[in-house]
Amino acid sequence: MNTEFKKNRHSIYNLTYHLVVITKYRRKCINEDVLEDLKEISKRLLSVKGGSVLEVNGEEDHLHIKHWWSNN
């Protein structure tokens, strides 16, 4: 878990986000290989934008991505 805190005049904070992505019509199309690919893609995309993935998991019809975003 990231313990870096951001500060401004009157507050200190550390934001994490929980994104849930659902397949169209809740079709069961996410298997282990697809899940591993989605983990790598989400890590790469967030690192380019200044974030980091804390946790990725899911089931056959949805994906949970918990991440931290740096607002530098």
C-alpha positions in Angstrom: 0.0 0.0 0.0 1.3 3.4 -0.8 1.8 5.6 2.3 2.8 8.8 0.5 0.5 11.6 1.6 -0.3 14.8 -0.3 -0.6 18.1 1.5 -2.2 21.5 0.9 -2.9 24.4 3.3 -5.6 22.7 5.3 -5.5 19.0 4.7 -3.4 15.9 4.2 -4.7 13.0 2.1 -3.9 9.8 0.3 -6.5 8.8 -2.3 -7.0 5.3 -3.6 -9.6 4.3 -6.3 -11.6 1.2 -6.8 -12.6 0.7 -10.4 -15.0 -2.1 -11.5 -15.1 -2.9 -15.2 -18.0 -5.1 -16.4 -18.1 -7.0 -19.6 -20.9 -6.2 -22.1 -24.1 -8.0 -21.2 -22.1 -9.6 -18.3 -20.9 -12.2 -20.7 -18.4 -14.7 -19.0 -15.3 -14.2 -21.2 -12.5 -13.4 -18.7 -10.4 -16.5 -18.1 -7.0 -16.8 -16.3 -5.0 -15.8 -19.4 -7.2 -12.8 -20.1 -7.0 -11.7 -16.5 -3.2 -11.8 -16.5 -3.2 -9.7 -19.7 -5.6 -7.2 -18.2 -3.4 -6.9 -15.1 -0.3 -6.1 -17.2 -2.2 -3.6 -19.4 -3.7 -1.8 -16.4 -0.3 -1.6 -14.7 1.3 -0.2 -17.8 -1.4 2.4 -18.5 -1.5 3.6 -14.9 2.3 3.9 -14.6 2.4 6.0 -17.8 -0.1 8.4 -16.3 1.5 8.6 -12.8 -0.4 6.0 -10.9 0.3 2.6 -9.5 -1.9 -0.6 -9.3 -2.4 -1.8 -5.7 -4.6 -4.8 -6.5 -6.3 -6.5 -9.5 -8.7 -9.4 -9.4 -11.9 -10.4 -11.0 -14.3 -13.1 -12.1 -15.5 -14.3 -15.5 -17.7 -11.2 -16.1 -16.0 -8.3 -14.2 -12.7 -7.0 -13.1 -11.7 -5.0 -9.9 -8.8 -2.6 -10.1 -7.7 -0.9 -6.9 -5.1 1.8 -7.7 -3.4 4.9 -6.4 -3.1 8.1 -8.5 -0.4 10.7 -8.2 -1.5 14.2 -8.9 2.0 15.7 -9.4 
